[in-house]
Amino acid sequence: MLGAEELIPIFILIVLLFGANKLPELARSMGSAMGEFKKAQMESEQNLREFEKSIKEPTVVKSKIQETAEKLGIDIKGKTDDQLLDAIQKSTDKQNEVSQP
């Protein structure tokens, strides 16, 4: 951290560079810049928390094959799409046999 011995020469240098009239304006602009920075930091932290939350929550996306199998009353738990296709084929074959005399 900077001590009083370091801050005094820095303050004098700032007054010489910018002049006493510009110091309030400079302080205001620095304050607004710090406010914007903190606002952006909080927004990015919130977005990160939301992203982490979305990763932890499992999203279940069903394929068309799974949806079709469910409509036909086929249990889809633990089955691959190929197994489901076979079950769908068997189900439709049985329905065709029953409908044909």
VEXKE-403253 format. One record per residue: residue in one letter; residue number from 0; chain; z, y, x of N, C-alpha, C, O in turn. Coordinates in nm, 3 decimals. Example, Ala and Ser with C-alpha at 12.3 -4.5 7.8 and 13.67 -1.06 7.14 Angstrom:
BEGIN
<node res="A" n="0" chain="A" n_up="0.780" n_north="-0.569" n_east="1.319" ca_up="0.780" ca_north="-0.450" ca_east="1.230" c_up="0.780" c_north="-0.330" c_east="1.320" o_up="0.846" o_north="-0.332" o_east="1.424"/>
<node res="S" n="1" chain="A" n_up="0.708" n_north="-0.225" n_east="1.285" ca_up="0.714" ca_north="-0.106" ca_east="1.367" c_up="0.787" c_north="0.003" c_east="1.290" o_up="0.804" o_north="0.114" o_east="1.341"/>
***
This chain:
BEGIN
<node res="M" n="0" chain="A" n_up="0.000" n_north="-0.118" n_east="0.084" ca_up="0.000" ca_north="0.000" ca_east="0.000" c_up="0.000" c_north="0.124" c_east="0.088" o_up="0.048" o_north="0.124" o_east="0.201"/>
<node res="L" n="1" chain="A" n_up="-0.055" n_north="0.229" n_east="0.031" ca_up="-0.059" ca_north="0.355" ca_east="0.103" c_up="0.073" c_north="0.430" c_east="0.085" o_up="0.128" o_north="0.437" o_east="-0.025"/>
<node res="G" n="2" chain="A" n_up="0.123" n_north="0.484" n_east="0.193" ca_up="0.245" ca_north="0.562" ca_east="0.186" c_up="0.214" c_north="0.710" c_east="0.171" o_up="0.098" o_north="0.750" o_east="0.164"/>
<node res="A" n="3" chain="A" n_up="0.321" n_north="0.791" n_east="0.166" ca_up="0.305" ca_north="0.936" ca_east="0.149" c_up="0.232" c_north="0.998" c_east="0.267" o_up="0.156" o_north="1.093" o_east="0.251"/>
<node res="E" n="4" chain="A" n_up="0.254" n_north="0.944" n_east="0.386" ca_up="0.189" ca_north="0.999" ca_east="0.506" c_up="0.038" c_north="0.982" c_east="0.501" o_up="-0.035" o_north="1.065" o_east="0.554"/>
<node res="E" n="5" chain="A" n_up="-0.009" n_north="0.874" n_east="0.439" ca_up="-0.153" ca_north="0.852" ca_east="0.428" c_up="-0.213" c_north="0.927" c_east="0.310" o_up="-0.327" o_north="0.973" o_east="0.317"/>
<node res="L" n="6" chain="A" n_up="-0.137" n_north="0.940" n_east="0.201" ca_up="-0.190" ca_north="1.003" ca_east="0.079" c_up="-0.210" c_north="1.154" c_east="0.095" o_up="-0.305" o_north="1.208" o_east="0.039"/>
<node res="I" n="7" chain="A" n_up="-0.125" n_north="1.221" n_east="0.170" ca_up="-0.136" ca_north="1.367" ca_east="0.187" c_up="-0.267" c_north="1.406" c_east="0.254" o_up="-0.337" o_north="1.492" o_east="0.202"/>
<node res="P" n="8" chain="A" n_up="-0.305" n_north="1.346" n_east="0.368" ca_up="-0.435" ca_north="1.382" ca_east="0.427" c_up="-0.554" c_north="1.346" c_east="0.336" o_up="-0.654" o_north="1.418" o_east="0.333"/>
<node res="I" n="9" chain="A" n_up="-0.542" n_north="1.236" n_east="0.262" ca_up="-0.650" ca_north="1.198" ca_east="0.171" c_up="-0.663" c_north="1.302" c_east="0.060" o_up="-0.775" o_north="1.341" o_east="0.025"/>
<node res="F" n="10" chain="A" n_up="-0.551" n_north="1.347" n_east="0.003" ca_up="-0.553" ca_north="1.448" ca_east="-0.102" c_up="-0.611" c_north="1.580" c_east="-0.052" o_up="-0.690" o_north="1.644" o_east="-0.121"/>
<node res="I" n="11" chain="A" n_up="-0.573" n_north="1.619" n_east="0.069" ca_up="-0.626" ca_north="1.743" ca_east="0.128" c_up="-0.777" c_north="1.732" c_east="0.148" o_up="-0.850" o_north="1.828" o_east="0.123"/>
<node res="L" n="12" chain="A" n_up="-0.823" n_north="1.617" n_east="0.193" ca_up="-0.966" ca_north="1.594" ca_east="0.213" c_up="-1.041" c_north="1.601" c_east="0.079" o_up="-1.150" o_north="1.658" o_east="0.072"/>
<node res="I" n="13" chain="A" n_up="-0.983" n_north="1.545" n_east="-0.025" ca_up="-1.047" ca_north="1.550" ca_east="-0.157" c_up="-1.056" c_north="1.694" c_east="-0.207" o_up="-1.158" o_north="1.734" o_east="-0.263"/>
<node res="V" n="14" chain="A" n_up="-0.949" n_north="1.772" n_east="-0.188" ca_up="-0.950" ca_north="1.912" ca_east="-0.231" c_up="-1.056" c_north="1.991" c_east="-0.153" o_up="-1.126" o_north="2.075" o_east="-0.211"/>
<node res="L" n="15" chain="A" n_up="-1.069" n_north="1.963" n_east="-0.025" ca_up="-1.170" ca_north="2.033" ca_east="0.056" c_up="-1.312" c_north="1.994" c_east="0.014" o_up="-1.401" o_north="2.079" o_east="0.010"/>
<node res="L" n="16" chain="A" n_up="-1.332" n_north="1.867" n_east="-0.016" ca_up="-1.466" ca_north="1.820" ca_east="-0.053" c_up="-1.509" c_north="1.869" c_east="-0.191" o_up="-1.622" o_north="1.915" o_east="-0.208"/>
<node res="F" n="17" chain="A" n_up="-1.421" n_north="1.858" n_east="-0.288" ca_up="-1.460" ca_north="1.887" ca_east="-0.425" c_up="-1.413" c_north="2.024" c_east="-0.474" o_up="-1.471" o_north="2.077" o_east="-0.569"/>
<node res="G" n="18" chain="A" n_up="-1.315" n_north="2.081" n_east="-0.414" ca_up="-1.263" ca_north="2.210" ca_east="-0.459" c_up="-1.158" c_north="2.189" c_east="-0.568" o_up="-1.160" o_north="2.090" o_east="-0.640"/>
<node res="A" n="19" chain="A" n_up="-1.069" n_north="2.285" n_east="-0.578" ca_up="-0.958" ca_north="2.273" ca_east="-0.673" c_up="-1.007" c_north="2.278" c_east="-0.818" o_up="-0.945" o_north="2.217" o_east="-0.905"/>
<node res="N" n="20" chain="A" n_up="-1.117" n_north="2.348" n_east="-0.844" ca_up="-1.167" ca_north="2.360" ca_east="-0.981" c_up="-1.226" c_north="2.227" c_east="-1.032" o_up="-1.223" o_north="2.201" o_east="-1.153"/>
<node res="K" n="21" chain="A" n_up="-1.278" n_north="2.145" n_east="-0.943" ca_up="-1.344" ca_north="2.020" ca_east="-0.984" c_up="-1.245" c_north="1.904" c_east="-0.996" o_up="-1.282" o_north="1.799" o_east="-1.050"/>
<node res="L" n="22" chain="A" n_up="-1.123" n_north="1.918" n_east="-0.948" ca_up="-1.029" ca_north="1.806" ca_east="-0.950" c_up="-0.996" c_north="1.756" c_east="-1.090" o_up="-0.997" o_north="1.634" o_east="-1.110"/>
<node res="P" n="23" chain="A" n_up="-0.968" n_north="1.842" n_east="-1.189" ca_up="-0.941" ca_north="1.788" ca_east="-1.323" c_up="-1.060" c_north="1.711" c_east="-1.381" o_up="-1.043" o_north="1.607" o_east="-1.445"/>
<node res="E" n="24" chain="A" n_up="-1.180" n_north="1.762" n_east="-1.358" ca_up="-1.300" ca_north="1.694" ca_east="-1.407" c_up="-1.316" c_north="1.560" c_east="-1.336" o_up="-1.350" o_north="1.460" o_east="-1.400"/>
<node res="L" n="25" chain="A" n_up="-1.292" n_north="1.556" n_east="-1.207" ca_up="-1.300" ca_north="1.433" ca_east="-1.129" c_up="-1.197" c_north="1.332" c_east="-1.178" o_up="-1.227" o_north="1.213" o_east="-1.192"/>
<node res="A" n="26" chain="A" n_up="-1.076" n_north="1.377" n_east="-1.204" ca_up="-0.970" ca_north="1.288" ca_east="-1.253" c_up="-1.006" c_north="1.232" c_east="-1.391" o_up="-0.983" o_north="1.113" o_east="-1.416"/>
<node res="R" n="27" chain="A" n_up="-1.063" n_north="1.314" n_east="-1.480" ca_up="-1.104" ca_north="1.268" ca_east="-1.612" c_up="-1.212" c_north="1.161" c_east="-1.602" o_up="-1.207" o_north="1.059" o_east="-1.669"/>
<node res="S" n="28" chain="A" n_up="-1.309" n_north="1.187" n_east="-1.517" ca_up="-1.419" ca_north="1.090" ca_east="-1.504" c_up="-1.369" c_north="0.959" c_east="-1.444" o_up="-1.415" o_north="0.851" o_east="-1.482"/>
<node res="M" n="29" chain="A" n_up="-1.277" n_north="0.968" n_east="-1.349" ca_up="-1.220" ca_north="0.846" ca_east="-1.291" c_up="-1.138" c_north="0.770" c_east="-1.396" o_up="-1.142" o_north="0.647" o_east="-1.402"/>
<node res="G" n="30" chain="A" n_up="-1.064" n_north="0.844" n_east="-1.478" ca_up="-0.986" ca_north="0.780" ca_east="-1.583" c_up="-1.072" c_north="0.710" c_east="-1.686" o_up="-1.042" o_north="0.598" o_east="-1.728"/>
<node res="S" n="31" chain="A" n_up="-1.180" n_north="0.775" n_east="-1.726" ca_up="-1.269" ca_north="0.712" ca_east="-1.824" c_up="-1.340" c_north="0.591" c_east="-1.762" o_up="-1.364" o_north="0.491" o_east="-1.829"/>
<node res="A" n="32" chain="A" n_up="-1.374" n_north="0.601" n_east="-1.634" ca_up="-1.437" ca_north="0.487" ca_east="-1.567" c_up="-1.339" c_north="0.369" c_east="-1.559" o_up="-1.379" o_north="0.254" o_east="-1.579"/>
<node res="M" n="33" chain="A" n_up="-1.213" n_north="0.397" n_east="-1.531" ca_up="-1.112" ca_north="0.290" ca_east="-1.527" c_up="-1.094" c_north="0.228" c_east="-1.666" o_up="-1.078" o_north="0.107" o_east="-1.679"/>
<node res="G" n="34" chain="A" n_up="-1.095" n_north="0.313" n_east="-1.769" ca_up="-1.083" ca_north="0.262" ca_east="-1.906" c_up="-1.198" c_north="0.171" c_east="-1.944" o_up="-1.178" o_north="0.066" o_east="-2.003"/>
<node res="E" n="35" chain="A" n_up="-1.319" n_north="0.212" n_east="-1.909" ca_up="-1.437" ca_north="0.129" ca_east="-1.936" c_up="-1.431" c_north="-0.002" c_east="-1.860" o_up="-1.466" o_north="-0.107" o_east="-1.913"/>
<node res="F" n="36" chain="A" n_up="-1.386" n_north="0.005" n_east="-1.735" ca_up="-1.374" ca_north="-0.116" ca_east="-1.653" c_up="-1.274" c_north="-0.213" c_east="-1.716" o_up="-1.301" o_north="-0.332" o_east="-1.727"/>
<node res="K" n="37" chain="A" n_up="-1.158" n_north="-0.162" n_east="-1.758" ca_up="-1.057" ca_north="-0.248" ca_east="-1.820" c_up="-1.107" c_north="-0.307" c_east="-1.951" o_up="-1.080" o_north="-0.423" o_east="-1.983"/>
<node res="K" n="38" chain="A" n_up="-1.181" n_north="-0.226" n_east="-2.028" ca_up="-1.237" ca_north="-0.274" ca_east="-2.154" c_up="-1.336" c_north="-0.388" c_east="-2.129" o_up="-1.333" o_north="-0.490" o_east="-2.198"/>
<node res="A" n="39" chain="A" n_up="-1.423" n_north="-0.370" n_east="-2.030" ca_up="-1.520" ca_north="-0.475" ca_east="-1.997" c_up="-1.449" c_north="-0.599" c_east="-1.945" o_up="-1.490" o_north="-0.711" o_east="-1.974"/>
<node res="Q" n="40" chain="A" n_up="-1.344" n_north="-0.580" n_east="-1.869" ca_up="-1.269" ca_north="-0.694" ca_east="-1.816" c_up="-1.205" c_north="-0.773" c_east="-1.930" o_up="-1.210" o_north="-0.896" o_east="-1.930"/>
<node res="M" n="41" chain="A" n_up="-1.144" n_north="-0.703" n_east="-2.026" ca_up="-1.081" ca_north="-0.772" ca_east="-2.139" c_up="-1.184" c_north="-0.846" c_east="-2.223" o_up="-1.158" o_north="-0.957" o_east="-2.269"/>
<node res="E" n="42" chain="A" n_up="-1.301" n_north="-0.785" n_east="-2.244" ca_up="-1.406" ca_north="-0.851" ca_east="-2.322" c_up="-1.455" c_north="-0.977" c_east="-2.252" o_up="-1.476" o_north="-1.080" o_east="-2.317"/>
<node res="S" n="43" chain="A" n_up="-1.474" n_north="-0.969" n_east="-2.121" ca_up="-1.521" ca_north="-1.087" ca_east="-2.048" c_up="-1.415" c_north="-1.197" c_east="-2.047" o_up="-1.450" o_north="-1.315" o_east="-2.053"/>
<node res="E" n="44" chain="A" n_up="-1.288" n_north="-1.161" n_east="-2.038" ca_up="-1.182" ca_north="-1.261" ca_east="-2.044" c_up="-1.178" c_north="-1.326" c_east="-2.182" o_up="-1.157" o_north="-1.447" o_east="-2.193"/>
<node res="Q" n="45" chain="A" n_up="-1.197" n_north="-1.247" n_east="-2.287" ca_up="-1.199" ca_north="-1.302" ca_east="-2.422" c_up="-1.318" c_north="-1.396" c_east="-2.440" o_up="-1.305" o_north="-1.503" o_east="-2.500"/>
<node res="N" n="46" chain="A" n_up="-1.434" n_north="-1.356" n_east="-2.389" ca_up="-1.552" ca_north="-1.443" ca_east="-2.399" c_up="-1.530" c_north="-1.573" c_east="-2.324" o_up="-1.571" o_north="-1.679" o_east="-2.370"/>
<node res="L" n="47" chain="A" n_up="-1.464" n_north="-1.566" n_east="-2.208" ca_up="-1.436" ca_north="-1.686" ca_east="-2.131" c_up="-1.342" c_north="-1.778" c_east="-2.207" o_up="-1.362" o_north="-1.899" o_east="-2.210"/>
<node res="R" n="48" chain="A" n_up="-1.237" n_north="-1.721" n_east="-2.270" ca_up="-1.144" ca_north="-1.802" ca_east="-2.349" c_up="-1.215" c_north="-1.869" c_east="-2.466" o_up="-1.191" o_north="-1.986" o_east="-2.495"/>
<node res="E" n="49" chain="A" n_up="-1.303" n_north="-1.795" n_east="-2.534" ca_up="-1.379" ca_north="-1.853" ca_east="-2.645" c_up="-1.471" c_north="-1.964" c_east="-2.598" o_up="-1.487" o_north="-2.066" o_east="-2.665"/>
<node res="F" n="50" chain="A" n_up="-1.532" n_north="-1.944" n_east="-2.482" ca_up="-1.621" ca_north="-2.047" ca_east="-2.427" c_up="-1.542" c_north="-2.172" c_east="-2.391" o_up="-1.586" o_north="-2.284" o_east="-2.421"/>
<node res="E" n="51" chain="A" n_up="-1.425" n_north="-2.156" n_east="-2.327" ca_up="-1.342" ca_north="-2.270" ca_east="-2.293" c_up="-1.296" c_north="-2.343" c_east="-2.418" o_up="-1.290" o_north="-2.466" o_east="-2.420"/>
<node res="K" n="52" chain="A" n_up="-1.265" n_north="-2.268" n_east="-2.523" ca_up="-1.222" ca_north="-2.329" ca_east="-2.649" c_up="-1.337" c_north="-2.408" c_east="-2.711" o_up="-1.315" o_north="-2.517" o_east="-2.765"/>
<node res="S" n="53" chain="A" n_up="-1.458" n_north="-2.354" n_east="-2.704" ca_up="-1.572" ca_north="-2.423" ca_east="-2.762" c_up="-1.606" c_north="-2.550" c_east="-2.686" o_up="-1.658" o_north="-2.646" o_east="-2.743"/>
<node res="I" n="54" chain="A" n_up="-1.577" n_north="-2.552" n_east="-2.556" ca_up="-1.602" ca_north="-2.673" ca_east="-2.478" c_up="-1.502" c_north="-2.781" c_east="-2.515" o_up="-1.537" o_north="-2.899" o_east="-2.522"/>
<node res="K" n="55" chain="A" n_up="-1.377" n_north="-2.742" n_east="-2.539" ca_up="-1.273" ca_north="-2.840" ca_east="-2.572" c_up="-1.292" c_north="-2.901" c_east="-2.709" o_up="-1.258" o_north="-3.017" o_east="-2.731"/>
<node res="E" n="56" chain="A" n_up="-1.347" n_north="-2.824" n_east="-2.803" ca_up="-1.370" ca_north="-2.875" ca_east="-2.938" c_up="-1.499" c_north="-2.956" c_east="-2.940" o_up="-1.606" o_north="-2.903" o_east="-2.910"/>
<node res="P" n="57" chain="A" n_up="-1.489" n_north="-3.084" n_east="-2.977" ca_up="-1.611" ca_north="-3.165" ca_east="-2.979" c_up="-1.701" c_north="-3.125" c_east="-3.095" o_up="-1.655" o_north="-3.106" o_east="-3.208"/>
<node res="T" n="58" chain="A" n_up="-1.825" n_north="-3.112" n_east="-3.066" ca_up="-1.923" ca_north="-3.082" ca_east="-3.170" c_up="-2.005" c_north="-3.208" c_east="-3.194" o_up="-2.063" o_north="-3.266" o_east="-3.102"/>
<node res="V" n="59" chain="A" n_up="-2.009" n_north="-3.249" n_east="-3.317" ca_up="-2.080" ca_north="-3.371" ca_east="-3.354" c_up="-2.215" c_north="-3.333" c_east="-3.410" o_up="-2.225" o_north="-3.266" o_east="-3.514"/>
<node res="V" n="60" chain="A" n_up="-2.318" n_north="-3.375" n_east="-3.342" ca_up="-2.453" ca_north="-3.350" ca_east="-3.388" c_up="-2.517" c_north="-3.485" c_east="-3.416" o_up="-2.532" o_north="-3.568" o_east="-3.326"/>
<node res="K" n="61" chain="A" n_up="-2.554" n_north="-3.505" n_east="-3.540" ca_up="-2.613" ca_north="-3.633" ca_east="-3.578" c_up="-2.765" c_north="-3.624" c_east="-3.567" o_up="-2.827" o_north="-3.523" o_east="-3.599"/>
<node res="S" n="62" chain="A" n_up="-2.820" n_north="-3.733" n_east="-3.520" ca_up="-2.965" ca_north="-3.739" ca_east="-3.512" c_up="-3.021" c_north="-3.776" c_east="-3.649" o_up="-2.947" o_north="-3.816" o_east="-3.738"/>
<node res="K" n="63" chain="A" n_up="-3.149" n_north="-3.761" n_east="-3.664" ca_up="-3.215" ca_north="-3.796" ca_east="-3.790" c_up="-3.198" c_north="-3.945" c_east="-3.820" o_up="-3.186" o_north="-3.985" o_east="-3.936"/>
<node res="I" n="64" chain="A" n_up="-3.196" n_north="-4.025" n_east="-3.714" ca_up="-3.178" ca_north="-4.170" ca_east="-3.733" c_up="-3.040" c_north="-4.197" c_east="-3.790" o_up="-3.025" o_north="-4.279" o_east="-3.881"/>
<node res="Q" n="65" chain="A" n_up="-2.939" n_north="-4.129" n_east="-3.736" ca_up="-2.802" ca_north="-4.149" ca_east="-3.785" c_up="-2.790" c_north="-4.101" c_east="-3.930" o_up="-2.725" o_north="-4.167" o_east="-4.011"/>
<node res="E" n="66" chain="A" n_up="-2.851" n_north="-3.989" n_east="-3.961" ca_up="-2.846" ca_north="-3.937" ca_east="-4.098" c_up="-2.912" c_north="-4.034" c_east="-4.196" o_up="-2.860" o_north="-4.059" o_east="-4.304"/>
<node res="T" n="67" chain="A" n_up="-3.027" n_north="-4.089" n_east="-4.157" ca_up="-3.099" ca_north="-4.183" ca_east="-4.242" c_up="-3.017" c_north="-4.310" c_east="-4.262" o_up="-3.010" o_north="-4.364" o_east="-4.372"/>
<node res="A" n="68" chain="A" n_up="-2.956" n_north="-4.357" n_east="-4.154" ca_up="-2.873" ca_north="-4.478" ca_east="-4.163" c_up="-2.754" c_north="-4.455" c_east="-4.256" o_up="-2.720" o_north="-4.543" o_east="-4.335"/>
<node res="E" n="69" chain="A" n_up="-2.692" n_north="-4.341" n_east="-4.248" ca_up="-2.579" ca_north="-4.310" ca_east="-4.337" c_up="-2.624" c_north="-4.306" c_east="-4.482" o_up="-2.553" o_north="-4.354" o_east="-4.570"/>
<node res="K" n="70" chain="A" n_up="-2.741" n_north="-4.249" n_east="-4.509" ca_up="-2.792" ca_north="-4.242" ca_east="-4.645" c_up="-2.817" c_north="-4.382" c_east="-4.703" o_up="-2.806" o_north="-4.404" o_east="-4.823"/>
<node res="L" n="71" chain="A" n_up="-2.852" n_north="-4.475" n_east="-4.613" ca_up="-2.877" ca_north="-4.611" ca_east="-4.658" c_up="-2.748" c_north="-4.694" c_east="-4.664" o_up="-2.751" o_north="-4.811" o_east="-4.702"/>
<node res="G" n="72" chain="A" n_up="-2.636" n_north="-4.633" n_east="-4.627" ca_up="-2.508" ca_north="-4.703" ca_east="-4.633" c_up="-2.478" c_north="-4.788" c_east="-4.512" o_up="-2.396" o_north="-4.879" o_east="-4.518"/>
<node res="I" n="73" chain="A" n_up="-2.544" n_north="-4.760" n_east="-4.402" ca_up="-2.523" ca_north="-4.835" ca_east="-4.278" c_up="-2.415" c_north="-4.765" c_east="-4.196" o_up="-2.416" o_north="-4.643" o_east="-4.181"/>
<node res="D" n="74" chain="A" n_up="-2.320" n_north="-4.846" n_east="-4.143" ca_up="-2.214" ca_north="-4.791" ca_east="-4.059" c_up="-2.273" c_north="-4.753" c_east="-3.923" o_up="-2.335" o_north="-4.836" o_east="-3.857"/>
<node res="I" n="75" chain="A" n_up="-2.254" n_north="-4.627" n_east="-3.882" ca_up="-2.317" ca_north="-4.579" ca_east="-3.758" c_up="-2.221" c_north="-4.576" c_east="-3.640" o_up="-2.262" o_north="-4.547" o_east="-3.528"/>
<node res="K" n="76" chain="A" n_up="-2.094" n_north="-4.605" n_east="-3.663" ca_up="-1.995" ca_north="-4.594" ca_east="-3.555" c_up="-2.022" c_north="-4.694" c_east="-3.444" o_up="-2.033" o_north="-4.814" o_east="-3.467"/>
<node res="G" n="77" chain="A" n_up="-2.033" n_north="-4.641" n_east="-3.323" ca_up="-2.048" ca_north="-4.725" ca_east="-3.204" c_up="-2.185" c_north="-4.789" c_east="-3.188" o_up="-2.201" o_north="-4.879" o_east="-3.107"/>
<node res="K" n="78" chain="A" n_up="-2.282" n_north="-4.744" n_east="-3.263" ca_up="-2.416" ca_north="-4.804" ca_east="-3.255" c_up="-2.513" c_north="-4.705" c_east="-3.192" o_up="-2.504" o_north="-4.584" o_east="-3.213"/>
<node res="T" n="79" chain="A" n_up="-2.604" n_north="-4.759" n_east="-3.115" ca_up="-2.707" ca_north="-4.676" ca_east="-3.053" c_up="-2.817" c_north="-4.649" c_east="-3.155" o_up="-2.822" o_north="-4.712" o_east="-3.261"/>
<node res="D" n="80" chain="A" n_up="-2.904" n_north="-4.556" n_east="-3.122" ca_up="-3.015" ca_north="-4.525" ca_east="-3.211" c_up="-3.107" c_north="-4.646" c_east="-3.229" o_up="-3.160" o_north="-4.667" o_east="-3.338"/>
<node res="D" n="81" chain="A" n_up="-3.127" n_north="-4.726" n_east="-3.124" ca_up="-3.212" ca_north="-4.846" ca_east="-3.136" c_up="-3.150" c_north="-4.947" c_east="-3.232" o_up="-3.220" o_north="-5.008" o_east="-3.313"/>
<node res="Q" n="82" chain="A" n_up="-3.018" n_north="-4.966" n_east="-3.224" ca_up="-2.951" ca_north="-5.058" ca_east="-3.315" c_up="-2.960" c_north="-5.007" c_east="-3.457" o_up="-2.979" o_north="-5.084" o_east="-3.551"/>
<node res="L" n="83" chain="A" n_up="-2.947" n_north="-4.875" n_east="-3.473" ca_up="-2.959" ca_north="-4.817" ca_east="-3.607" c_up="-3.100" c_north="-4.833" c_east="-3.662" o_up="-3.117" o_north="-4.859" o_east="-3.781"/>
<node res="L" n="84" chain="A" n_up="-3.200" n_north="-4.817" n_east="-3.577" ca_up="-3.338" ca_north="-4.836" ca_east="-3.622" c_up="-3.361" c_north="-4.978" c_east="-3.670" o_up="-3.428" o_north="-5.001" o_east="-3.770"/>
<node res="D" n="85" chain="A" n_up="-3.305" n_north="-5.074" n_east="-3.597" ca_up="-3.317" ca_north="-5.214" ca_east="-3.639" c_up="-3.249" c_north="-5.236" c_east="-3.774" o_up="-3.304" o_north="-5.304" o_east="-3.861"/>
<node res="A" n="86" chain="A" n_up="-3.130" n_north="-5.178" n_east="-3.792" ca_up="-3.058" ca_north="-5.193" ca_east="-3.919" c_up="-3.134" c_north="-5.126" c_east="-4.033" o_up="-3.137" o_north="-5.178" o_east="-4.144"/>
<node res="I" n="87" chain="A" n_up="-3.195" n_north="-5.011" n_east="-4.006" ca_up="-3.274" ca_north="-4.942" ca_east="-4.108" c_up="-3.395" c_north="-5.027" c_east="-4.145" o_up="-3.429" o_north="-5.039" o_east="-4.263"/>
<node res="Q" n="88" chain="A" n_up="-3.460" n_north="-5.086" n_east="-4.046" ca_up="-3.576" ca_north="-5.171" ca_east="-4.071" c_up="-3.537" c_north="-5.291" c_east="-4.157" o_up="-3.608" o_north="-5.326" o_east="-4.252"/>
<node res="K" n="89" chain="A" n_up="-3.426" n_north="-5.354" n_east="-4.123" ca_up="-3.379" ca_north="-5.469" ca_east="-4.202" c_up="-3.345" c_north="-5.427" c_east="-4.344" o_up="-3.376" o_north="-5.498" o_east="-4.440"/>
<node res="S" n="90" chain="A" n_up="-3.283" n_north="-5.312" n_east="-4.357" ca_up="-3.247" ca_north="-5.263" ca_east="-4.491" c_up="-3.371" c_north="-5.238" c_east="-4.575" o_up="-3.374" o_north="-5.273" o_east="-4.693"/>
<node res="T" n="91" chain="A" n_up="-3.471" n_north="-5.177" n_east="-4.517" ca_up="-3.594" ca_north="-5.148" ca_east="-4.593" c_up="-3.670" c_north="-5.277" c_east="-4.621" o_up="-3.734" o_north="-5.290" o_east="-4.726"/>
<node res="D" n="92" chain="A" n_up="-3.665" n_north="-5.374" n_east="-4.529" ca_up="-3.732" ca_north="-5.503" ca_east="-4.554" c_up="-3.666" c_north="-5.574" c_east="-4.672" o_up="-3.735" o_north="-5.632" o_east="-4.756"/>
<node res="K" n="93" chain="A" n_up="-3.533" n_north="-5.570" n_east="-4.678" ca_up="-3.461" ca_north="-5.634" ca_east="-4.789" c_up="-3.496" c_north="-5.566" c_east="-4.921" o_up="-3.514" o_north="-5.633" o_east="-5.022"/>
<node res="Q" n="94" chain="A" n_up="-3.505" n_north="-5.432" n_east="-4.919" ca_up="-3.537" ca_north="-5.360" ca_east="-5.041" c_up="-3.679" c_north="-5.392" c_east="-5.087" o_up="-3.705" o_north="-5.401" o_east="-5.207"/>
<node res="N" n="95" chain="A" n_up="-3.770" n_north="-5.409" n_east="-4.991" ca_up="-3.908" ca_north="-5.442" ca_east="-5.025" c_up="-3.917" c_north="-5.582" c_east="-5.084" o_up="-3.993" o_north="-5.605" o_east="-5.178"/>
<node res="E" n="96" chain="A" n_up="-3.839" n_north="-5.678" n_east="-5.031" ca_up="-3.840" ca_north="-5.815" ca_east="-5.082" c_up="-3.787" c_north="-5.820" c_east="-5.224" o_up="-3.839" o_north="-5.893" o_east="-5.308"/>
<node res="V" n="97" chain="A" n_up="-3.683" n_north="-5.740" n_east="-5.252" ca_up="-3.624" ca_north="-5.739" ca_east="-5.385" c_up="-3.719" c_north="-5.674" c_east="-5.486" o_up="-3.727" o_north="-5.719" o_east="-5.601"/>
<node res="S" n="98" chain="A" n_up="-3.791" n_north="-5.572" n_east="-5.445" ca_up="-3.879" ca_north="-5.501" ca_east="-5.538" c_up="-4.008" c_north="-5.576" c_east="-5.564" o_up="-4.072" o_north="-5.553" o_east="-5.666"/>
<node res="Q" n="99" chain="A" n_up="-4.049" n_north="-5.667" n_east="-5.473" ca_up="-4.173" ca_north="-5.743" ca_east="-5.493" c_up="-4.142" c_north="-5.873" c_east="-5.566" o_up="-4.046" o_north="-5.942" o_east="-5.531"/>
<node res="P" n="100" chain="A" n_up="-4.222" n_north="-5.911" n_east="-5.671" ca_up="-4.197" ca_north="-6.037" ca_east="-5.746" c_up="-4.248" c_north="-6.158" c_east="-5.675" o_up="-4.233" o_north="-6.269" o_east="-5.726"/>
***
